[in-house]
Every structure is written in structure tokens, then in C-alpha cells.
Amino acid sequence: MKILSPLDSIEEVDSLARAGAGEFFCGVLEDSWYEKYPVISINRRPAGKGHFRRFDDLKEAVAKAHGLGIPVYFTLNEHYYTQAQYDLIRRYLDGATGAGVDAFILTDFGLLQFIKEQRYPAAMHISTGGTVFNWRSAAFFKQLGASNITFPRHLSIAEIETITAKMPPVDTTVFVLNSRCINIDGFCTFQHGLARKEVPPMFKNACMLPFEVQVCSSDQSLPFMRQACMIERQRIWERVHVDDHPCGACALWEFKKLGIGSLKVVGRGNPIERKLCDVNFLKTLLARLDESPGQAEFRSSARMLYTATYKRACRAAMCYYPEVMAAQQEGS
């Protein structure tokens, strides 16, 4: 498994590579896009930090990464684009291709088809916004030409296992650190760019609008721990919108068995110190996996390392895969 790390600048390449990053994902936001579409990001990140500002800088970063044997993936992962935006989108596709990126991270079906028709050489990876909740969705994107699927944040380990057992052969990515949003990305129409001081208070953060989570399943298909975490996390998010070091590292043992290819660290725009901490944390755990520990032994190591690294105990409401914590509690 490789660590898929965010990348925001040329200067970050060497340090993140030394820390253990095996893949990079990044984006570009030029003034030409922001001036025309000030509240519509081209890649689900607002203006400011989290972007390269020029394709020349991206090209230099890609060259440096390639010199270290690390591929770079370019985000064009807004859920949909209008026909009027395609003049600028073509500029981004051309600029990223010229910079030598290895793949585009995408969600919009029309853009996938456009890239395929125009024969851009980079591979196509499906963002979490593609909402691949079953193997048929994965087969659909494979038919469109996708070579990598990022599973949504809300899938359980058992659900990921079921999908990977039936889906066609494509590479897979799972979320492991940061931004454990309670909302399903592919169903969200909120623009992160609206969360700024100059907009009316009602739009400052739509994620904090009050709503209620109810478990509708009558067949107990959702484990109790996951049900409880869904409700508790919604309450936390509604009050403070805090992403307090969410983590899914205990599941790496299962992901190795399932043949998952990439472990995604969310964090475009995070300080380099945070990125390095996250990548080093996962690198240490991957080295531990190479020693072939038992499941319980590995999970214990992961939890201890998490506490030592982030100075807080594991919490079910901040866990990507809370069923792991339930299993640990049952075994104790």
C-alpha cells in the first residue's frame, strides 16, 4: 500500500517523499478561474491555500516527484461543470498534461467522457464524489475508462470487502486520515468556498445547519457502534464543525489483505508540519505491517502510536471504521 499525500508546493516534495509519501495529489487555481467563478471551486477547495497558483510551478513539482519515482495526480473533482466552463477546463487539462501529471482525479461523468474523447494521456481516477457504494458502480466507471476508485468515507470494512471481491480489476483508494465529514461527498452541493467572512452568516458554513440522523434499518445491518457514531458525529459537527484528527489506521491490517492500493491523507492546505506528521504516522504502521503481526497485535500498536503522535486517545466518533473499536472492546 502507498501513502497518497496532499501536495501544495514545490518545496514540499522532498520532505514528504522522505517521510514516506508514495503518491501525491494536488490542484491548481488560477486567478482566471476565481475571478469568473468566485464561489465555485474547480476542485472542491476554496481560493487561498491548498493550490498551486501556476502550472509552471506544478510542472517543476511533478518533475521533482518523478525524479523520486512518485506519481502525481491532479484534482478536477467538482461534482459537475457547466458547458460554459469548458473553455477554462480545457486550459486546466492542457496545463496539467503539459506539466506531466500521471492521472486526473474526477467525479463529473461528462468530464470523464470529454477526457476520453480528447485522448488526454493521463489516467482517470474516480474521486470519493463518484459515490461507489457497490461493485456495479465500480464496473460502470471502469467501463468509462477509470483505472482507480476512491471509496466513499462512509463504507465499513465489510462493505469494502464485499465490493472488492466482486468489482472488476481496478486500483483502489481508501481514506485513512483527516476530514471524516458526516455528509456524503457525492451528494453534497455545498461549496466550501462559501465559508468565508464576506458572505452572509447563513452561508458561513452550511455543514453546521441543524439536522437529525435516524437509523432506518430494521434488519440490524448496521452495527450498533456505527449507528451510535453516526448520531454522535452529527451532533459534534452541527455544534462546532471540528475534524479532530479522525483516523482509520487500525483498518490497515484488513486493507492489506484486501489488496487496497492507496491510503489517502486528506489535507490540501494543511501546514507542512501536519502533512509530515500524518505521513510519518502511516509509514511507521506500514513498516509494522511488514512484520506480519496478528490482527489484535497490530490494532494495539496502531492505537498506541495514534495516542503518542496526536496526543489524544482514540474516539469512536472520530474513527473512520468504528466497528474496529467495537471488536476491540468485545475482545477485552
RAKAZI-V223552 format. One record per backbone hydrogen bond with DSSP energy under -1.0 kcal/mol. NH is the residue of the N-H (numbers start at 1). CO is the residue of the C=O. If there is no record, write none. Layout:
nh:NH co:CO
nh:NH co:CO
This chain:
nh:2 co:261
nh:4 co:263
nh:5 co:23
nh:7 co:25
nh:13 co:10
nh:16 co:12
nh:17 co:13
nh:18 co:14
nh:19 co:15
nh:20 co:16
nh:21 co:16
nh:22 co:3
nh:23 co:3
nh:24 co:71
nh:25 co:5
nh:26 co:73
nh:29 co:52
nh:34 co:30
nh:35 co:31
nh:37 co:33
nh:40 co:37
nh:52 co:27
nh:58 co:54
nh:59 co:55
nh:60 co:56
nh:61 co:57
nh:62 co:58
nh:63 co:59
nh:64 co:60
nh:65 co:61
nh:66 co:62
nh:67 co:63
nh:68 co:65
nh:69 co:66
nh:70 co:65
nh:73 co:24
nh:74 co:103
nh:75 co:26
nh:76 co:105
nh:85 co:82
nh:86 co:83
nh:89 co:85
nh:90 co:86
nh:91 co:87
nh:92 co:88
nh:93 co:89
nh:94 co:90
nh:95 co:91
nh:96 co:92
nh:97 co:93
nh:98 co:94
nh:99 co:95
nh:100 co:97
nh:101 co:96
nh:102 co:72
nh:103 co:72
nh:104 co:123
nh:105 co:74
nh:106 co:125
nh:112 co:108
nh:113 co:109
nh:114 co:110
nh:115 co:111
nh:116 co:112
nh:117 co:113
nh:118 co:114
nh:120 co:115
nh:123 co:102
nh:125 co:104
nh:126 co:148
nh:127 co:106
nh:130 co:127
nh:131 co:128
nh:133 co:131
nh:138 co:134
nh:139 co:135
nh:140 co:136
nh:141 co:137
nh:142 co:138
nh:143 co:139
nh:144 co:140
nh:145 co:142
nh:146 co:141
nh:147 co:124
nh:149 co:171
nh:150 co:126
nh:151 co:173
nh:155 co:152
nh:160 co:156
nh:161 co:157
nh:162 co:158
nh:163 co:159
nh:164 co:160
nh:165 co:161
nh:166 co:163
nh:167 co:163
nh:170 co:168
nh:171 co:147
nh:173 co:149
nh:174 co:262
nh:176 co:264
nh:177 co:264
nh:178 co:246
nh:181 co:179
nh:187 co:184
nh:188 co:185
nh:194 co:191
nh:195 co:192
nh:196 co:194
nh:199 co:196
nh:203 co:200
nh:204 co:201
nh:208 co:205
nh:209 co:206
nh:227 co:223
nh:228 co:224
nh:229 co:225
nh:230 co:226
nh:231 co:227
nh:232 co:228
nh:233 co:229
nh:234 co:230
nh:235 co:231
nh:236 co:232
nh:237 co:233
nh:238 co:234
nh:239 co:235
nh:240 co:236
nh:245 co:243
nh:247 co:318
nh:248 co:176
nh:251 co:248
nh:252 co:249
nh:255 co:251
nh:256 co:252
nh:257 co:253
nh:258 co:254
nh:260 co:255
nh:261 co:172
nh:262 co:172
nh:263 co:2
nh:264 co:174
nh:265 co:4
nh:266 co:177
nh:270 co:267
nh:275 co:271
nh:276 co:272
nh:277 co:273
nh:278 co:274
nh:279 co:275
nh:280 co:276
nh:281 co:277
nh:282 co:278
nh:283 co:279
nh:284 co:280
nh:285 co:281
nh:286 co:282
nh:287 co:283
nh:288 co:284
nh:289 co:285
nh:290 co:286
nh:291 co:288
nh:292 co:289
nh:298 co:294
nh:299 co:295
nh:300 co:296
nh:301 co:297
nh:302 co:298
nh:303 co:299
nh:304 co:300
nh:305 co:301
nh:306 co:302
nh:307 co:303
nh:308 co:304
nh:309 co:305
nh:310 co:306
nh:311 co:307
nh:318 co:315
nh:319 co:316
nh:320 co:247
nh:324 co:321
nh:326 co:322
nh:327 co:323
nh:328 co:324
nh:329 co:325
nh:330 co:326
nh:331 co:327
